């Protein structure tokens, strides 16, 4: 997750073409669902009521992660079968590469709390500095932590699938992973040579769809037999319509690709708290679902402006009523 208000520039990715915009504009958006769809959980102490939206009736999200090793407090009593928690080994827990806190925590969740943990995520953006929200790790240190936590986890709980470190999409992300895997191959632990086990590759993306497709293609080129998880994505800091076009196009793309096992849009917060642009948020400033928020949960468009919460207005058209907004108001008037 990037903590900066300006996403990384990916100039090579290009821009949405007019043809793409017009094609998408003519597409009828409908409610849908996908068992691939998960939640990037971002809690907000000021609005605890928002947390329950994600597990409410009709939500199509089947899993979540929270950048932590333990379940989020609002979902601590929810079973794995109802809403799967995926622990993350976010970054170095301290200065000691001998630390096994991630292994110990996940083993405790399985053995003592009875949680059916089946997937775990590796380091969050280790190729990014801390002021971007990355874990800022050297490949050698990352490999040391991995063989002392992930490898014992795989040996003791072989059904648990492990995600590689989730790098940024900037130039050099493949090199970081190559260095990491190379360092793993050089390590010996408990008297044995080690490699770093993994089962899937997490990806992060915050630019346009053409760039996303190229990025996925690059991932497949270097990891051709590895399933992908898109664990953070959005079209950051854009006007509302391009943001929605990207959302719908990328969602359809992920759903139809067999090698994309799971995806989780970065938007589970109110627009005022968004660091990827206000129009990307699931909730407006009043905590009501935006179109993207409702679509992601399997619902229909709400017509709610992410930036103001006013029904039927959009940030792009200077306050003109949209078709969806007019329909929403009409239904309210007749009491439906």
Phi and psi in degrees as GROMACS dihedral restraints (atoms count N, CA, C in turn):
[ dihedral_restraints ]
;  ai    aj    ak    al  type     phi  dphi    fc
    3     4     5     6     1   -85.9    20    10
    4     5     6     7     1   133.3    20    10
    6     7     8     9     1   -94.4    20    10
    7     8     9    10     1   -10.0    20    10
    9    10    11    12     1   -77.0    20    10
   10    11    12    13     1   153.6    20    10
   12    13    14    15     1   -83.5    20    10
   13    14    15    16     1    -6.0    20    10
   15    16    17    18     1  -117.1    20    10
   16    17    18    19     1   118.9    20    10
   18    19    20    21     1   -69.6    20    10
   19    20    21    22     1   160.9    20    10
   21    22    23    24     1   -60.4    20    10
   22    23    24    25     1   138.8    20    10
   24    25    26    27     1   -79.3    20    10
   25    26    27    28     1   127.4    20    10
   27    28    29    30     1  -122.0    20    10
   28    29    30    31     1    68.8    20    10
   30    31    32    33     1   -60.0    20    10
   31    32    33    34     1   -27.4    20    10
   33    34    35    36     1   -70.3    20    10
   34    35    36    37     1   -13.6    20    10
   36    37    38    39     1   -77.4    20    10
   37    38    39    40     1   -18.7    20    10
   39    40    41    42     1    80.7    20    10
   40    41    42    43     1  -171.1    20    10
   42    43    44    45     1  -128.3    20    10
   43    44    45    46     1   160.9    20    10
   45    46    47    48     1   -59.7    20    10
   46    47    48    49     1   128.5    20    10
   48    49    50    51     1   -77.6    20    10
   49    50    51    52     1   158.4    20    10
   51    52    53    54     1   -61.4    20    10
   52    53    54    55     1   -37.2    20    10
   54    55    56    57     1   -60.7    20    10
   55    56    57    58     1   -41.9    20    10
   57    58    59    60     1   -64.6    20    10
   58    59    60    61     1   -43.2    20    10
   60    61    62    63     1   -60.5    20    10
   61    62    63    64     1   -45.9    20    10
   63    64    65    66     1   -67.0    20    10
   64    65    66    67     1   -38.2    20    10
   66    67    68    69     1   -63.8    20    10
   67    68    69    70     1   -42.8    20    10
   69    70    71    72     1   -69.4    20    10
   70    71    72    73     1   -35.1    20    10
   72    73    74    75     1   -63.7    20    10
   73    74    75    76     1   -26.2    20    10
   75    76    77    78     1   -89.2    20    10
   76    77    78    79     1    -1.9    20    10
   78    79    80    81     1   -82.8    20    10
   79    80    81    82     1   133.6    20    10
   81    82    83    84     1   -82.3    20    10
   82    83    84    85     1   123.7    20    10
   84    85    86    87     1   -90.5    20    10
   85    86    87    88     1   130.2    20    10
   87    88    89    90     1  -130.6    20    10
   88    89    90    91     1   161.8    20    10
   90    91    92    93     1   -68.4    20    10
   91    92    93    94     1   144.7    20    10
   93    94    95    96     1  -154.0    20    10
   94    95    96    97     1   178.3    20    10
   96    97    98    99     1  -145.9    20    10
   97    98    99   100     1   162.3    20    10
   99   100   101   102     1  -157.0    20    10
  100   101   102   103     1   133.4    20    10
  102   103   104   105     1   -76.9    20    10
  103   104   105   106     1    -2.2    20    10
  105   106   107   108     1   -79.2    20    10
  106   107   108   109     1   -19.0    20    10
  108   109   110   111     1   -80.5    20    10
  109   110   111   112     1   128.9    20    10
  111   112   113   114     1  -130.8    20    10
  112   113   114   115     1   178.8    20    10
  114   115   116   117     1  -114.2    20    10
  115   116   117   118     1   127.9    20    10
  117   118   119   120     1   -87.0    20    10
  118   119   120   121     1   102.7    20    10
  120   121   122   123     1   -83.1    20    10
  121   122   123   124     1   119.7    20    10
  123   124   125   126     1  -119.3    20    10
  124   125   126   127     1   100.0    20    10
  126   127   128   129     1   -73.1    20    10
  127   128   129   130     1   155.4    20    10
  129   130   131   132     1  -136.4    20    10
  130   131   132   133     1   115.8    20    10
  132   133   134   135     1   -61.7    20    10
  133   134   135   136     1   -28.9    20    10
  135   136   137   138     1   -76.7    20    10
  136   137   138   139     1   -20.6    20    10
  138   139   140   141     1  -130.7    20    10
  139   140   141   142     1    63.7    20    10
  141   142   143   144     1   -62.1    20    10
  142   143   144   145     1   -22.6    20    10
  144   145   146   147     1   -65.6    20    10
  145   146   147   148     1   -23.9    20    10
  147   148   149   150     1   -65.4    20    10
  148   149   150   151     1   -30.2    20    10
  150   151   152   153     1   -58.8    20    10
  151   152   153   154     1   -34.7    20    10
  153   154   155   156     1   -77.2    20    10
  154   155   156   157     1   -13.4    20    10
  156   157   158   159     1   -60.0    20    10
  157   158   159   160     1   -36.0    20    10
  159   160   161   162     1   -73.4    20    10
  160   161   162   163     1   -18.1    20    10
  162   163   164   165     1  -118.6    20    10
  163   164   165   166     1    18.3    20    10
  165   166   167   168     1   -74.0    20    10
  166   167   168   169     1   172.8    20    10
  168   169   170   171     1   -56.1    20    10
  169   170   171   172     1   133.5    20    10
  171   172   173   174     1    90.7    20    10
  172   173   174   175     1   -11.9    20    10
  174   175   176   177     1   -64.7    20    10
  175   176   177   178     1   136.3    20    10
  177   178   179   180     1   -98.3    20    10
  178   179   180   181     1     2.3    20    10
  180   181   182   183     1   -75.7    20    10
  181   182   183   184     1   132.5    20    10
  183   184   185   186     1  -109.6    20    10
  184   185   186   187     1   -12.0    20    10
  186   187   188   189     1  -153.2    20    10
  187   188   189   190     1   165.7    20    10
  189   190   191   192     1  -155.5    20    10
  190   191   192   193     1   160.3    20    10
  192   193   194   195     1  -137.3    20    10
  193   194   195   196     1   161.3    20    10
  195   196   197   198     1  -137.0    20    10
  196   197   198   199     1    22.4    20    10
  198   199   200   201     1    65.1    20    10
  199   200   201   202     1    19.5    20    10
  201   202   203   204     1  -134.8    20    10
  202   203   204   205     1   170.2    20    10
  204   205   206   207     1   -85.7    20    10
  205   206   207   208     1   -23.1    20    10
  207   208   209   210     1  -115.0    20    10
  208   209   210   211     1   155.8    20    10
  210   211   212   213     1   -58.9    20    10
  211   212   213   214     1   150.3    20    10
  213   214   215   216     1   -67.3    20    10
  214   215   216   217     1   143.0    20    10
  216   217   218   219     1   -53.3    20    10
  217   218   219   220     1   -42.9    20    10
  219   220   221   222     1   -63.7    20    10
  220   221   222   223     1   -19.9    20    10
  222   223   224   225     1  -115.1    20    10
  223   224   225   226     1    12.9    20    10
  225   226   227   228     1   -63.8    20    10
  226   227   228   229     1   -26.5    20    10
  228   229   230   231     1   -95.6    20    10
  229   230   231   232     1     1.0    20    10
  231   232   233   234     1   -86.7    20    10
  232   233   234   235     1   133.5    20    10
  234   235   236   237     1   -71.4    20    10
  235   236   237   238     1   156.8    20    10
  237   238   239   240     1   -61.1    20    10
  238   239   240   241     1   -34.7    20    10
  240   241   242   243     1   -68.5    20    10
  241   242   243   244     1   -29.5    20    10
  243   244   245   246     1   -83.4    20    10
  244   245   246   247     1   -38.9    20    10
  246   247   248   249     1  -156.4    20    10
  247   248   249   250     1    96.0    20    10
  249   250   251   252     1   -68.4    20    10
  250   251   252   253     1   126.7    20    10
  252   253   254   255     1   -91.5    20    10
  253   254   255   256     1   132.6    20    10
  255   256   257   258     1  -114.8    20    10
  256   257   258   259     1   107.5    20    10
  258   259   260   261     1   -65.1    20    10
  259   260   261   262     1   149.3    20    10
  261   262   263   264     1  -123.2    20    10
  262   263   264   265     1   134.4    20    10
  264   265   266   267     1   -89.9    20    10
  265   266   267   268     1    82.4    20    10
  267   268   269   270     1   -59.2    20    10
  268   269   270   271     1   -44.2    20    10
  270   271   272   273     1  -174.9    20    10
  271   272   273   274     1  -170.9    20    10
  273   274   275   276     1   -61.9    20    10
  274   275   276   277     1   125.9    20    10
  276   277   278   279     1   -73.7    20    10
  277   278   279   280     1   -14.6    20    10
  279   280   281   282     1  -174.7    20    10
  280   281   282   283     1  -156.5    20    10
  282   283   284   285     1   -94.0    20    10
  283   284   285   286     1    -4.6    20    10
  285   286   287   288     1   -99.2    20    10
  286   287   288   289     1   110.9    20    10
  288   289   290   291     1   -71.7    20    10
  289   290   291   292     1    -6.0    20    10
  291   292   293   294     1   -84.2    20    10
  292   293   294   295     1    -4.5    20    10
  294   295   296   297     1   -62.4    20    10
  295   296   297   298     1   133.1    20    10
  297   298   299   300     1  -118.5    20    10
  298   299   300   301     1    30.0    20    10
  300   301   302   303     1   -62.5    20    10
  301   302   303   304     1   -34.5    20    10
  303   304   305   306     1   -67.9    20    10
  304   305   306   307     1   -48.1    20    10
  306   307   308   309     1   -56.9    20    10
  307   308   309   310     1   -47.9    20    10
  309   310   311   312     1   -60.1    20    10
  310   311   312   313     1   -41.2    20    10
  312   313   314   315     1   -67.9    20    10
  313   314   315   316     1   -46.7    20    10
  315   316   317   318     1   -67.9    20    10
  316   317   318   319     1   -39.8    20    10
  318   319   320   321     1   -60.5    20    10
  319   320   321   322     1   -38.1    20    10
  321   322   323   324     1   -66.9    20    10
  322   323   324   325     1   -40.1    20    10
  324   325   326   327     1   -59.4    20    10
  325   326   327   328     1   -39.3    20    10
  327   328   329   330     1   -78.2    20    10
  328   329   330   331     1   -51.0    20    10
  330   331   332   333     1   -78.8    20    10
  331   332   333   334     1   -39.3    20    10
  333   334   335   336     1  -103.9    20    10
  334   335   336   337     1   -32.0    20    10
  336   337   338   339     1   -96.9    20    10
  337   338   339   340     1    -9.2    20    10
  339   340   341   342     1    72.1    20    10
  340   341   342   343     1    22.0    20    10
  342   343   344   345     1   -82.6    20    10
  343   344   345   346     1   132.3    20    10
  345   346   347   348     1   -85.1    20    10
  346   347   348   349     1    75.7    20    10
  348   349   350   351     1   -74.2    20    10
  349   350   351   352     1   123.5    20    10
  351   352   353   354     1  -120.0    20    10
  352   353   354   355     1   -13.1    20    10
  354   355   356   357     1  -143.2    20    10
  355   356   357   358     1   146.9    20    10
  357   358   359   360     1  -137.0    20    10
  358   359   360   361     1   153.1    20    10
  360   361   362   363     1  -108.0    20    10
  361   362   363   364     1   143.2    20    10
  363   364   365   366     1   -83.7    20    10
  364   365   366   367     1  -166.0    20    10
  366   367   368   369     1   -56.5    20    10
  367   368   369   370     1   142.8    20    10
  369   370   371   372     1   -89.6    20    10
  370   371   372   373     1   113.4    20    10
  372   373   374   375     1    44.9    20    10
  373   374   375   376     1    59.6    20    10
  375   376   377   378     1   -67.3    20    10
  376   377   378   379     1   -17.0    20    10
  378   379   380   381     1   -87.3    20    10
  379   380   381   382     1     2.8    20    10
  381   382   383   384     1  -113.9    20    10
  382   383   384   385     1   147.3    20    10
  384   385   386   387     1   -69.2    20    10
  385   386   387   388     1   162.0    20    10
  387   388   389   390     1   -64.5    20    10
  388   389   390   391     1   -30.3    20    10
  390   391   392   393     1   -74.8    20    10
  391   392   393   394     1    -7.3    20    10
  393   394   395   396     1   -94.3    20    10
  394   395   396   397     1    -6.9    20    10
  396   397   398   399     1    97.9    20    10
  397   398   399   400     1     6.9    20    10
  399   400   401   402     1   -86.9    20    10
  400   401   402   403     1   165.0    20    10
  402   403   404   405     1   -86.0    20    10
  403   404   405   406     1   -10.7    20    10
  405   406   407   408     1    53.3    20    10
  406   407   408   409     1    65.3    20    10
  408   409   410   411     1  -116.8    20    10
  409   410   411   412     1   141.6    20    10
  411   412   413   414     1   -74.2    20    10
  412   413   414   415     1   143.9    20    10
  414   415   416   417     1   -58.1    20    10
  415   416   417   418     1   -38.1    20    10
  417   418   419   420     1   -63.8    20    10
  418   419   420   421     1   -45.6    20    10
  420   421   422   423     1   -65.0    20    10
  421   422   423   424     1   -40.6    20    10
  423   424   425   426     1   -59.7    20    10
  424   425   426   427     1   -41.3    20    10
  426   427   428   429     1   -63.8    20    10
  427   428   429   430     1   -39.5    20    10
  429   430   431   432     1   -61.6    20    10
  430   431   432   433     1   -47.7    20    10
  432   433   434   435     1   -62.4    20    10
  433   434   435   436     1   -38.4    20    10
  435   436   437   438     1   -62.6    20    10
  436   437   438   439     1   -49.4    20    10
  438   439   440   441     1   -69.6    20    10
  439   440   441   442     1   -17.9    20    10
  441   442   443   444     1   -96.2    20    10
  442   443   444   445     1    -7.2    20    10
  444   445   446   447     1  -125.1    20    10
  445   446   447   448     1   -57.0    20    10
  447   448   449   450     1   -72.0    20    10
  448   449   450   451     1   -39.1    20    10
  450   451   452   453     1   -66.8    20    10
  451   452   453   454     1   -46.9    20    10
  453   454   455   456     1   -61.5    20    10
  454   455   456   457     1   -34.3    20    10
  456   457   458   459     1   -62.1    20    10
  457   458   459   460     1   -44.0    20    10
  459   460   461   462     1   -66.3    20    10
  460   461   462   463     1   -35.9    20    10
  462   463   464   465     1   -71.5    20    10
  463   464   465   466     1   -42.3    20    10
  465   466   467   468     1   -83.0    20    10
  466   467   468   469     1   -27.2    20    10
  468   469   470   471     1  -132.7    20    10
  469   470   471   472     1    73.5    20    10
  471   472   473   474     1   -63.7    20    10
  472   473   474   475     1   -16.0    20    10
  474   475   476   477     1   -78.8    20    10
  475   476   477   478     1   -14.1    20    10
  477   478   479   480     1   -74.9    20    10
  478   479   480   481     1   124.6    20    10
  480   481   482   483     1   -92.8    20    10
  481   482   483   484     1   136.9    20    10
  483   484   485   486     1  -111.5    20    10
  484   485   486   487     1   131.6    20    10
  486   487   488   489     1   -94.5    20    10
  487   488   489   490     1   135.6    20    10
  489   490   491   492     1   -58.9    20    10
  490   491   492   493     1   165.3    20    10
  492   493   494   495     1   -53.8    20    10
  493   494   495   496     1   137.0    20    10
  495   496   497   498     1   -91.9    20    10
  496   497   498   499     1    96.4    20    10
  498   499   500   501     1   -79.1    20    10
  499   500   501   502     1   168.1    20    10
  501   502   503   504     1   -72.7    20    10
  502   503   504   505     1   175.8    20    10
  504   505   506   507     1   -98.4    20    10
  505   506   507   508     1    10.2    20    10
  507   508   509   510     1   -76.3    20    10
  508   509   510   511     1   162.4    20    10
  510   511   512   513     1   -56.0    20    10
  511   512   513   514     1   133.0    20    10
  513   514   515   516     1   106.3    20    10
  514   515   516   517     1    -4.7    20    10
  516   517   518   519     1   -65.6    20    10
  517   518   519   520     1   -36.8    20    10
  519   520   521   522     1   -67.0    20    10
  520   521   522   523     1   -38.5    20    10
  522   523   524   525     1   -62.2    20    10
  523   524   525   526     1   -40.4    20    10
  525   526   527   528     1   -62.3    20    10
  526   527   528   529     1   -44.9    20    10
  528   529   530   531     1   -64.8    20    10
  529   530   531   532     1   -38.5    20    10
  531   532   533   534     1   -63.5    20    10
  532   533   534   535     1   -42.8    20    10
  534   535   536   537     1   -62.9    20    10
  535   536   537   538     1   -42.1    20    10
  537   538   539   540     1   -59.9    20    10
  538   539   540   541     1   -49.5    20    10
  540   541   542   543     1   -66.9    20    10
  541   542   543   544     1   -34.0    20    10
  543   544   545   546     1   -64.9    20    10
  544   545   546   547     1   -41.9    20    10
  546   547   548   549     1   -63.9    20    10
  547   548   549   550     1   -38.0    20    10
  549   550   551   552     1   -59.8    20    10
  550   551   552   553     1   -40.3    20    10
  552   553   554   555     1   -67.3    20    10
  553   554   555   556     1   -18.2    20    10
  555   556   557   558     1   -91.2    20    10
  556   557   558   559     1    -8.6    20    10
  558   559   560   561     1   -89.5    20    10
  559   560   561   562     1   149.8    20    10
  561   562   563   564     1  -124.7    20    10
  562   563   564   565     1   135.1    20    10
  564   565   566   567     1  -143.7    20    10
  565   566   567   568     1   132.1    20    10
  567   568   569   570     1    54.2    20    10
  568   569   570   571     1    41.2    20    10
  570   571   572   573     1    78.1    20    10
  571   572   573   574     1     9.2    20    10
  573   574   575   576     1  -130.6    20    10
  574   575   576   577     1   147.6    20    10
  576   577   578   579     1   -66.1    20    10
  577   578   579   580     1   146.2    20    10
  579   580   581   582     1  -126.2    20    10
  580   581   582   583     1   147.7    20    10
  582   583   584   585     1  -122.2    20    10
  583   584   585   586     1   166.5    20    10
  585   586   587   588     1   -95.2    20    10
  586   587   588   589     1   111.3    20    10
  588   589   590   591     1   -71.0    20    10
  589   590   591   592     1   144.1    20    10
  591   592   593   594     1  -156.9    20    10
  592   593   594   595     1   155.9    20    10
  594   595   596   597     1  -122.7    20    10
  595   596   597   598     1   -21.0    20    10
  597   598   599   600     1  -153.0    20    10
  598   599   600   601     1   164.5    20    10
  600   601   602   603     1  -118.2    20    10
  601   602   603   604     1   113.8    20    10
  603   604   605   606     1   -78.1    20    10
  604   605   606   607     1   143.3    20    10
  606   607   608   609     1  -129.3    20    10
  607   608   609   610     1   150.4    20    10
  609   610   611   612     1  -123.4    20    10
  610   611   612   613     1   141.4    20    10
  612   613   614   615     1  -150.6    20    10
  613   614   615   616     1   136.0    20    10
  615   616   617   618     1  -138.2    20    10
  616   617   618   619     1    30.2    20    10
  618   619   620   621     1  -129.3    20    10
  619   620   621   622     1  -156.0    20    10
  621   622   623   624     1   -80.2    20    10
  622   623   624   625     1   175.6    20    10
  624   625   626   627     1   -69.8    20    10
  625   626   627   628     1   -41.3    20    10
  627   628   629   630     1   -58.2    20    10
  628   629   630   631     1   -43.0    20    10
  630   631   632   633     1   -64.9    20    10
  631   632   633   634     1   -38.1    20    10
  633   634   635   636     1   -59.6    20    10
  634   635   636   637     1   -46.6    20    10
  636   637   638   639     1   -62.5    20    10
  637   638   639   640     1   -39.6    20    10
  639   640   641   642     1   -64.9    20    10
  640   641   642   643     1   -40.5    20    10
  642   643   644   645     1   -63.2    20    10
  643   644   645   646     1   -45.6    20    10
  645   646   647   648     1   -61.4    20    10
  646   647   648   649     1   -40.3    20    10
  648   649   650   651     1   -61.0    20    10
  649   650   651   652     1   -40.8    20    10
  651   652   653   654     1   -63.8    20    10
  652   653   654   655     1   -43.0    20    10
  654   655   656   657     1   -59.9    20    10
  655   656   657   658     1   -41.1    20    10
  657   658   659   660     1   -69.1    20    10
  658   659   660   661     1   -31.8    20    10
  660   661   662   663     1   -64.6    20    10
  661   662   663   664     1   -43.1    20    10
  663   664   665   666     1   -89.2    20    10
  664   665   666   667     1   -23.5    20    10
  666   667   668   669     1  -131.3    20    10
  667   668   669   670     1    66.5    20    10
  669   670   671   672     1   -65.1    20    10
  670   671   672   673     1   -24.8    20    10
  672   673   674   675     1  -108.8    20    10
  673   674   675   676     1    12.0    20    10
  675   676   677   678     1  -105.5    20    10
  676   677   678   679     1   123.0    20    10
  678   679   680   681     1   -60.1    20    10
  679   680   681   682     1   152.1    20    10
  681   682   683   684     1  -109.8    20    10
  682   683   684   685     1   142.6    20    10
  684   685   686   687     1  -119.1    20    10
  685   686   687   688     1   126.2    20    10
  687   688   689   690     1   -95.2    20    10
  688   689   690   691     1    94.6    20    10
  690   691   692   693     1   -91.6    20    10
  691   692   693   694     1    -9.7    20    10
  693   694   695   696     1  -147.9    20    10
  694   695   696   697     1   129.9    20    10
  696   697   698   699     1  -162.8    20    10
  697   698   699   700     1   151.3    20    10
  699   700   701   702     1  -177.1    20    10
  700   701   702   703     1   164.4    20    10
  702   703   704   705     1   -99.3    20    10
  703   704   705   706     1    96.8    20    10
  705   706   707   708     1   -76.9    20    10
  706   707   708   709     1   140.5    20    10
  708   709   710   711     1    56.6    20    10
  709   710   711   712     1    52.0    20    10
  711   712   713   714     1  -121.8    20    10
  712   713   714   715     1   165.4    20    10
  714   715   716   717     1   -64.8    20    10
  715   716   717   718     1   167.4    20    10
  717   718   719   720     1   -64.5    20    10
  718   719   720   721     1   -48.2    20    10
  720   721   722   723     1   -62.7    20    10
  721   722   723   724     1   -48.7    20    10
  723   724   725   726     1   -59.5    20    10
  724   725   726   727     1   -34.4    20    10
  726   727   728   729     1   -62.9    20    10
  727   728   729   730     1   -44.0    20    10
  729   730   731   732     1   -70.2    20    10
  730   731   732   733     1   -39.8    20    10
  732   733   734   735     1   -58.8    20    10
  733   734   735   736     1   -46.6    20    10
  735   736   737   738     1   -60.5    20    10
  736   737   738   739     1   -44.8    20    10
  738   739   740   741     1   -56.1    20    10
  739   740   741   742     1   -51.1    20    10
  741   742   743   744     1   -68.1    20    10
  742   743   744   745     1   -38.8    20    10
  744   745   746   747     1   -68.1    20    10
  745   746   747   748     1   -43.6    20    10
  747   748   749   750     1   -68.4    20    10
  748   749   750   751     1   -37.3    20    10
  750   751   752   753     1   -62.4    20    10
  751   752   753   754     1   -46.0    20    10
  753   754   755   756     1   -61.6    20    10
  754   755   756   757     1   -39.7    20    10
  756   757   758   759     1   -62.1    20    10
  757   758   759   760     1   -50.1    20    10
  759   760   761   762     1   -64.4    20    10
  760   761   762   763     1   -39.3    20    10
  762   763   764   765     1   -66.7    20    10
  763   764   765   766     1   -31.2    20    10
  765   766   767   768     1   -92.3    20    10
  766   767   768   769     1   -10.0    20    10
  768   769   770   771     1   -89.4    20    10
  769   770   771   772     1   116.6    20    10
  771   772   773   774     1   -62.3    20    10
  772   773   774   775     1   -32.5    20    10
  774   775   776   777     1   -80.8    20    10
  775   776   777   778     1    -7.2    20    10
  777   778   779   780     1   -89.8    20    10
  778   779   780   781     1   103.2    20    10
  780   781   782   783     1   -77.6    20    10
  781   782   783   784     1   -39.0    20    10
  783   784   785   786     1  -149.5    20    10
  784   785   786   787     1   159.5    20    10
  786   787   788   789     1  -149.9    20    10
  787   788   789   790     1   154.4    20    10
  789   790   791   792     1  -146.3    20    10
  790   791   792   793     1   113.2    20    10
  792   793   794   795     1   -72.1    20    10
  793   794   795   796     1   142.2    20    10
  795   796   797   798     1   -93.3    20    10
  796   797   798   799     1    95.0    20    10
  798   799   800   801     1  -166.2    20    10
  799   800   801   802     1    13.3    20    10
  801   802   803   804     1   -83.7    20    10
  802   803   804   805     1    62.5    20    10
  804   805   806   807     1  -159.1    20    10
  805   806   807   808     1   170.2    20    10
  807   808   809   810     1   -77.3    20    10
  808   809   810   811     1   152.7    20    10
  810   811   812   813     1   -59.3    20    10
  811   812   813   814     1   -33.5    20    10
  813   814   815   816     1   -65.2    20    10
  814   815   816   817     1   -20.3    20    10
  816   817   818   819     1  -100.6    20    10
  817   818   819   820     1     0.9    20    10
  819   820   821   822     1   -75.9    20    10
  820   821   822   823     1   131.3    20    10
  822   823   824   825     1  -103.7    20    10
  823   824   825   826     1    11.5    20    10
  825   826   827   828     1  -121.1    20    10
  826   827   828   829     1    21.5    20    10
  828   829   830   831     1   103.2    20    10
  829   830   831   832     1   137.8    20    10
  831   832   833   834     1   -64.0    20    10
  832   833   834   835     1   -31.4    20    10
  834   835   836   837     1   -75.6    20    10
  835   836   837   838     1   -11.3    20    10
  837   838   839   840     1   -85.6    20    10
  838   839   840   841     1    -9.1    20    10
  840   841   842   843     1   -74.2    20    10
  841   842   843   844     1   150.6    20    10
  843   844   845   846     1   -74.6    20    10
  844   845   846   847     1   -24.6    20    10
  846   847   848   849     1  -126.8    20    10
  847   848   849   850     1   145.3    20    10
  849   850   851   852     1   -81.3    20    10
  850   851   852   853     1  -173.2    20    10
  852   853   854   855     1   -68.2    20    10
  853   854   855   856     1   -15.9    20    10
  855   856   857   858     1   -96.3    20    10
  856   857   858   859     1     0.6    20    10
  858   859   860   861     1    84.5    20    10
  859   860   861   862     1    17.2    20    10
  861   862   863   864     1   -94.0    20    10
  862   863   864   865     1   146.4    20    10
  864   865   866   867     1   -65.7    20    10
  865   866   867   868     1   130.8    20    10
  867   868   869   870     1   -80.3    20    10
  868   869   870   871     1   177.1    20    10
  870   871   872   873     1   -55.8    20    10
  871   872   873   874     1   -49.8    20    10
  873   874   875   876     1   -62.6    20    10
  874   875   876   877     1   -42.1    20    10
  876   877   878   879     1   -60.8    20    10
  877   878   879   880     1   -43.2    20    10
  879   880   881   882     1   -70.1    20    10
  880   881   882   883     1   -44.4    20    10
  882   883   884   885     1   -57.1    20    10
  883   884   885   886     1   -44.5    20    10
  885   886   887   888     1   -63.5    20    10
  886   887   888   889     1   -29.8    20    10
  888   889   890   891     1   -90.7    20    10
  889   890   891   892     1     7.5    20    10
  891   892   893   894     1    91.6    20    10
  892   893   894   895     1    10.3    20    10
  894   895   896   897     1  -100.0    20    10
  895   896   897   898     1  -174.5    20    10
  897   898   899   900     1   -93.9    20    10
  898   899   900   901     1   168.9    20    10
  900   901   902   903     1   -59.8    20    10
  901   902   903   904     1   143.5    20    10
  903   904   905   906     1  -101.0    20    10
  904   905   906   907     1   -20.7    20    10
  906   907   908   909     1    73.6    20    10
  907   908   909   910     1    12.1    20    10
  909   910   911   912     1   -89.5    20    10
  910   911   912   913     1   127.7    20    10
  912   913   914   915     1   -70.2    20    10
  913   914   915   916     1   123.5    20    10
  915   916   917   918     1   -57.9    20    10
  916   917   918   919     1   -32.1    20    10
  918   919   920   921     1   -85.6    20    10
  919   920   921   922     1   -26.5    20    10
  921   922   923   924     1  -122.4    20    10
  922   923   924   925     1   -22.1    20    10
  924   925   926   927     1    81.5    20    10
  925   926   927   928     1    -0.5    20    10
  927   928   929   930     1   -76.6    20    10
  928   929   930   931     1   128.6    20    10
  930   931   932   933     1   -65.2    20    10
  931   932   933   934     1   131.6    20    10
  933   934   935   936     1    86.0    20    10
  934   935   936   937     1     4.7    20    10
  936   937   938   939     1  -113.9    20    10
  937   938   939   940     1   149.6    20    10
  939   940   941   942     1  -125.7    20    10
  940   941   942   943     1   153.5    20    10
  942   943   944   945     1   -77.7    20    10
  943   944   945   946     1    -9.6    20    10
  945   946   947   948     1   -95.5    20    10
  946   947   948   949     1   -26.7    20    10
  948   949   950   951     1  -108.0    20    10
  949   950   951   952     1    24.1    20    10
  951   952   953   954     1    64.4    20    10
  952   953   954   955     1    26.8    20    10
  954   955   956   957     1    92.5    20    10
  955   956   957   958     1     6.1    20    10
  957   958   959   960     1   -71.1    20    10
  958   959   960   961     1   147.4    20    10
  960   961   962   963     1   -72.0    20    10
  961   962   963   964     1   136.7    20    10
  963   964   965   966     1   -93.1    20    10
  964   965   966   967     1   163.2    20    10
  966   967   968   969     1   -59.6    20    10
  967   968   969   970     1   -45.0    20    10
  969   970   971   972     1   -64.9    20    10
  970   971   972   973     1   -37.5    20    10
  972   973   974   975     1   -65.0    20    10
  973   974   975   976     1   -44.0    20    10
  975   976   977   978     1   -61.5    20    10
  976   977   978   979     1   -41.9    20    10
  978   979   980   981     1   -62.6    20    10
  979   980   981   982     1   -42.8    20    10
  981   982   983   984     1   -61.2    20    10
  982   983   984   985     1   -43.6    20    10
  984   985   986   987     1   -65.6    20    10
  985   986   987   988     1   -40.7    20    10
  987   988   989   990     1   -61.0    20    10
  988   989   990   991     1   -42.4    20    10
  990   991   992   993     1   -65.5    20    10
  991   992   993   994     1   -36.8    20    10
  993   994   995   996     1   -64.9    20    10
  994   995   996   997     1   -40.0    20    10
  996   997   998   999     1   -64.9    20    10
  997   998   999  1000     1   -40.9    20    10
  999  1000  1001  1002     1   -86.2    20    10
 1000  1001  1002  1003     1    -2.0    20    10
 1002  1003  1004  1005     1    84.4    20    10
 1003  1004  1005  1006     1    21.2    20    10
